[in-house]
Amino acid sequence: MRRVTFPFVAFVAFVAFLNGCASTPRLKVGKAVGGEVVEAEGSCPVVNGDARGAKECSLREAQKKALEKVIGVYISAKTRVDKAVTIEQNILANSQGYISKYDVLKEDREGDYYTTKIRALVLFQKVADDLKNFDVLREPSVGLPRIAVVVSDAVGQAGQNVKDEDMPTHTYAANAISGALINTGFKLVDPEAIMAAKAYEAVDQAESNSEALKNLGVKLEAEIIVYGEAKTSPIVMDNNLLGSLKSYRAAISAKAARVATGEVLTVVSYQASGLDSNEDAAIQKALENVGKLSGNDLANALRDSLARQSSVSLTAANVADFGVLEKLQKMLEGEPGVKDLFLRSYESQTAKLDIYLEGSGQTGVQEIGQRLTQKLSAKVVRAQGNTLEVTLP
């Protein structure tokens, strides 16, 4: 008989050891190269005794649940409901495309159900990219208020108002401002309602009297009033350089004020010119050009101002892994006054989120800082304006 040597026995034992390791989970929960490792469990019924079909089904369900966990970090529960069909058809239906590898932790049949638990590496960035491509991952919009534009046109060398019984004969600048605001998504008070309320006459008092501004806003059912004046004057060129053409310059100065408080949100000041063979047409062009410039500036400035006042920009350091981030988001979503969340970035254990509030962002910073301290033992590093910086334990 041939003797079995010790080196051969050792080799067999080593191979057996390696085979045993192959069934040991390779993945660890948390951040990994290319994505995030999460645990998930899926169950499916055994139909007509088809245990194999139920087993395969439970694995697919577990993969889908793993993907749902990552999606839940990027989008709020509200967005998930609003975009349910898009997410289901374009992302969840292809869950395997977002999971680079997985380990099966448990497979078990209990009665008529087969359950599989997995640990999966979900491609974090691919999920985010596809959510953007399918128009799901979108920053929540700030609630845009109703605006009344009461900007008068003034014409002439000295800038005399062109009025008939305190009513302007034309509102070219105001119309151009309104068009720019509408294109940005704002809601506008109808110009006829502004005329009917004699707002051009009343706004002179409202400029220096917050109570008068509030009364005018109530009358117009407006939350913000844009008021001011656009003055025009002729441009005279030496040596008759323009020939028969007429040229006018328009200069505008306007403010946007919140009706409820009288707070001036933004101020604009612009100049523009208009050229035409007809004098009235040159005046109209100058007023429309300066109105369009002002309207675009107002739209951007108002959006920024409103966003700052109705949101908190949170930077949370020491967010160790996906589970901690998920816990942070669930805590914030459950807080009174929090309307929505938007995850801007998550890298190097730092998460940056925008928290959209029902009320004032200034108040929200203090309240949210206190709640993070109480509920998650977070340390507030900075709380200023609408910016909040914390470090988790």
PyMOL commands that set and color helices and strands:
alter all, ss='L'
color gray80, all
select helices_A, chain A and resi 6-22+51-74+77-82+84-90+92-98+124-133+172-183+191-196+199-206+210-220+238-240+279-309+322-333+361-376
alter helices_A, ss='H'
color red, helices_A
select strands_A, chain A and resi 30-32+35-45+99-110+113-122+146-154+163-164+167-168+187-188+224-234+246-258+264-276+311-317+338-347+350-357+379-384+387-391
alter strands_A, ss='S'
color yellow, strands_A
deselect
rebuild
show_as cartoon
